[in-house]
Amino acid sequence: MSKIYPNAAAALAGLPQDGMTIMSGGFGLCGIPENLIVALRDSGAKNLTVISNNAGVDGFGLGLLLESKQTKKMISSYVGENKEFERQFLSGELELEFNPQGTLAERIRAGGAGIPGFYTKTGVGTLVAEGKEHKDFDGATYVLETALKADISLIKAWKADEEGNLIYRKTARNFNPMMATAGKITIVEVEEIVACGELDADNIHTPGIYVDRIVCGSFEKRIENRTIRAKEMA
């Protein structure tokens, strides 16, 4: 059976349900699954727990799910750049499980590797360690962090072959590779699909065994904050 679907809506068809946990790759607006997020919004699934480094921006990316009130909880690292996120959180409409960025990445990697938890120094003595198990190793205190897994992982890659082997391009290789391994179902949107054998096996970042569905999309690739310097006069 082919893993390739004609569009994002078809790739998600029949999968989203209320109360699911969704992983969404990307960092800021870099390497986010733009089309799959729109399709998830259009599915109407509610009370979602979304695991992502951040929640997009107002009107784009995961910010769309906030505007439609489909997100119940965010498990994130960076929560700036989104006024609606701020409003919902401060008003008690949105739950937030805050993670140091490296801890978030390792929790996702652990989920994909079948590791139930790990100890880390990061966060000890801060709010993120409250209520968690602490243990001393070699005279230093560590906090126990548990693995993260998802019902569906939404991933953005650069190229895929027909079997779902993936290559990410530059900084879009952020949270996407580990999230691809941590979802019960992994759906990937790419810029190009090539025939099997066309990708250099030594350069494949995610093996196709982790990928269930693929869609080829077009992308805005917005810049989160465009900052320019005024042109200097000669």
N, C-alpha and C positions, 0 to 999 in steps of 0.2 A: 504494500500500500504506500502511495506517495505521501511524503511529509509536506509537500508544497501545497499551499492554499492560495486562492486567487486574490484575497485581500484580508485586511486585519479582522473585519467583522466575521468572515468565514472561518478564520483561524481560531476565533474565540467562541464560535457558535456552539451552544449547548453546554458550555463549561462554567461560566460564572454563576455563583449562587450566593444568596444573602449569608453573611457571616463568615465568608472565606478569608483566609490569610493570603495576601498577594505580595510577592516580591517584585520590585521594579528597578531595573538597573539604571546606572547613570550617576553623574556627579555634577550637581548644579543642573545645567541644561545640556551637558556634554554626554553623549552616548545614551540618551534616554529613548525608550521605545515609544516615540511620539504617536504613531498610528494605533498601536495596541492600547495605549491609554485612552484614546478617543473611543475606540471600540468597547473598552471596558465601561466607560461612562455611558455609552449608548445601550449597553446591556441592561442597565437599570439595577444591577446588583447593589444591595445596601448593606450597611453595618460591616463594612470591610475593615480588616486590619491590614495596613499597608506598611511593608518594610522597605525603606529606601533611605539613602543618605540624607535626602531632604525632600521637601514636598512641592517642588516646582516653584513656579511664580504665579502671580495672579493672572488667570486667563490662559494658562499654558502648562503643559505637562501635568503632573499630579495635582496642580492647582485646580484643574478642571473637576476632579473628584471632590475637592473641598467645596467648590461652588455649588455642586449638585447635591451636597450633603450625603454622599455615599460612603465617606470615610468616617469610621467610628473611632479608630485608633491609629496613630502613627508610631512606628518604631524607627527612630531616626538619630542622626548625629548633628546635622545643621538645620536649624529651623528659621533662619532669616529669609529675607527677600520675598515674603508672602504675607500681605496684610490680612488676608482672609484667614490664614492659619493662625495668626496672632489673635484675631478677633474671636475665633471659635475656641481657642485654647483658654484665653482669659475669661471667657464667658461660661466655661465648663461644658461646652458642646463637644469638645474633642479631647480624647485621651492622648497622652504622650508618654512614651517610654524612651527616655533620653539615654544615649550611649556615646562614650568617647568613640571617635571615628575608627581607630584601630580595633577597638573592642567589637564594634558593630561588624566590621569586616571579618574578624576571626570567629564571631558567633555564627555568621553565615557559612564560612568555610567549614567550621566544625559540623554544622548541620548537614552539609553535603558529603562530609567524610564519615558520617556515622559516629561522631564523637559527641557524647551527651553534654559535656561541659569541660571547663578548663579554669585554672586559677591565673589571675593577673594582678600586678601591682597597680595598674591604672585604675584610678577612681577611689582608691583606699582613702578614707577620711573625708570623702565628699558625699553629696546627696545621692550620687549614682550607686554608692555602695550600701546605702541604708537598707536594712532588712535582708541582706544577702549573707551567706555563710562566709566567714573569714577563717583563714588558717595560716599558721606561721611555717615558713620554710627557711632554714639557715638564718634564723634571726630576723627575717623580714616578713611582713604581713601581706597576704594576698587575699583577693576576693574571688568567690566562685561566680563565674558567668556561665549561663546555659546556652546550648546551641539553638539556632533559629532555623526553622524549615517553613515551607509554604505549600499551600494547595496548588497555586499557579505561580510560576516565575515568568515575568515579561522581560525579554532581553533584546538589546540592540547590538548587532554585530555589523561588520563591514561586508564580509563575503561569507557565503555558505555554499557547500556543494549539495547535491541532491540527497545525500544521506544525513545532512545536518552538521557536518564538520564545520567549525567556525573559525574565522580570523577577525580579530578586532583591530581597529586602526588607532594607533597613538593613544591619546589620553581617554578615548572611549573604552579602553581596556581598564576599567576601574572596578566597579562592583559587579559588572556583568559576568565575568567568568565564574566566580564562586556562587553567584545566584543561579546560574544555569545548572549547577549540580544539586542545589538545595530545594528544588521544586518537585512536587509529585508529577506535575505536568509542566514542561518548559516550552514556551512559545517564543520564537525568535523572529524579529523583523530585520532585514538586511538590505543593503544597497545593491547587491548583485548575487545572483545564484548561478553557479557554474556546474559543469558536468563532473561526475565523480572522477577522480584522478588528476584534475586540473590544479588542485591546491597542493603545494609542497607539504608533504606529510610532516616534515620537521618544523613547519611554521604554524601548524594548527594549534590554536589555543584551547578550544573546547571540542572534545570528541563528539561525534554525532550520536553516540549512545545516550547522551543526556538530553537530546533534543527530540521533541515530539512533533512540533508543527513549525513550519517556516512560511513567511510571507515576504515578498519583495515590495518595498515601499518607497515613497518619495518623502523628503524631509526638509523642514524649514531650517534646522540647525541654528536656532536663535542663540544670541550671545546674552548671557544673564545680565551683565552690566557693561555697557559699552562706554568706555572712558577715553576721551581723546584730548589731546593738548592743543590749545589754540596755535594756529600757524604763526611762526615767528617771522616778523618782517625783516627783510634784508637791510 
